[in-house]
Amino acid sequence: MTYSIIGRDPETGAVGGAAQSRWFNVGPQLLFVEHGVGAVATQSFVDPRYGPLGLDLMRLGRTAEEALRALVSTDTGGPTRQVAMLDAEGRVAQHTGASCVPARGGAVGRDCATQGNMLTRPVWDEMVEAFEGTSGGLAERLVAALAAAEAAGGDARGSQSAAVVVRTGPGLLAEVDLRVVDHPQPVAELSRLLTVSRAYDLLDTAIDLGIARDEAALERFARARQLAPDDDQITFWHAVALAALGRLEAARTTMRDARAAREQWADFLDRVVGAGLVELDRATLDALLEP
């Protein structure tokens, strides 16, 4: 009923997983990820206990292979399960029961494992190739693997939901936990949401740096807008940052773009200034809001 991938970034220690299924809200019972421990994908006729129990065993020092075999050996429904585990050292184990619906199977690549069942055809090798051949963050590489599986045929029943989860350690890039619970093109929608998520990560850090005090913040506002050019909220904050740093002409043009999408941004700007979140004198504020 699903294809999935679990993987890691050996440079940062980030671990994660991604999946698509012709089933509602695929993520919560399928993907289990913990930084410093590993990742589990449990699918086919799902027993969600494989997730927390697998992570528990790996946290206690079991390898992915040892953890998976211990759980399968005591599961009377083992022939119907498909499970993959990846531990913190990058070791991978997979189980595809004989009663899983074909096309069924999996593959192991560099720092990843892919698997699927109820598929139109085997797609797991294409998923490994996409993961290994894609640059960028771990989440982007995981979603690229889903896109490759979908392009190669995907689930025999069609598409409905998708998810990507990445866990990182303190001080590393922002974690990702995104789900498309019900959509005709869930992988494409998941990719779009990941891009928007990256834009808002930049927006968060830009605001934290301080709108009126840091050129680095302005650069983050600009990058966020490049990622999500149609998001009028990001456009609004970019305009405010430009004005606060004295780039009035660019700020006015950018604010016009925001107000073209939502005229209420003019009133909201008054509220932001009134609350003291950003310092703009009356003349700058009036100039910023010129038609």
Stockholm file with secondary structure:
# STOCKHOLM 1.0

chainA/1-291         MTYSIIGRDPETGAVGGAAQSRWFNVGPQLLFVEHGVGAVATQSFVDPRYGPLGLDLMRLGRTAEEALRALVSTDTGGPTRQVAMLDAEGRVAQHTGASCVPARGGAVGRDCATQGNMLTRPVWDEMVEAFEGTSGGLAERLVAALAAAEAAGGDARGSQSAAVVVRTGPGLLAEVDLRVVDHPQPVAELSRLLTVSRAYDLLDTAIDLGIARDEAALERFARARQLAPDDDQITFWHAVALAALGRLEAARTTMRDARAAREQWADFLDRVVGAGLVELDRATLDALLEP
#=GR chainA/1-291 SS CEEEEEEECTTTCCEEEEEEESSSSCSTTTEEEETTTEEEEEEESCCTTHHHHHHHHHHTTCCHHHHHHHHHTTCTTGGGEEEEEEETTSCEEEEECTTSCSSCEEEEETTEEEEEESBSSCCHHHHHHHHHHCCSCHHHHHHHHHHHHHHTTCBTTCCCEEEEEEECCTTSSCCEEEEECSCSSHHHHHHHHHHHHHHHHHHHHHHHHCTTTCHHHHHHHHHHHHHCTTCHHHHHHHHHHHHHTTCHHHHHHHHHHHHHHCTTHHHHHHHHHHTTSSCCCHHHHHHHTCC
#=GC SS_cons         CEEEEEEECTTTCCEEEEEEESSSSCSTTTEEEETTTEEEEEEESCCTTHHHHHHHHHHTTCCHHHHHHHHHTTCTTGGGEEEEEEETTSCEEEEECTTSCSSCEEEEETTEEEEEESBSSCCHHHHHHHHHHCCSCHHHHHHHHHHHHHHTTCBTTCCCEEEEEEECCTTSSCCEEEEECSCSSHHHHHHHHHHHHHHHHHHHHHHHHCTTTCHHHHHHHHHHHHHCTTCHHHHHHHHHHHHHTTCHHHHHHHHHHHHHHCTTHHHHHHHHHHTTSSCCCHHHHHHHTCC
//
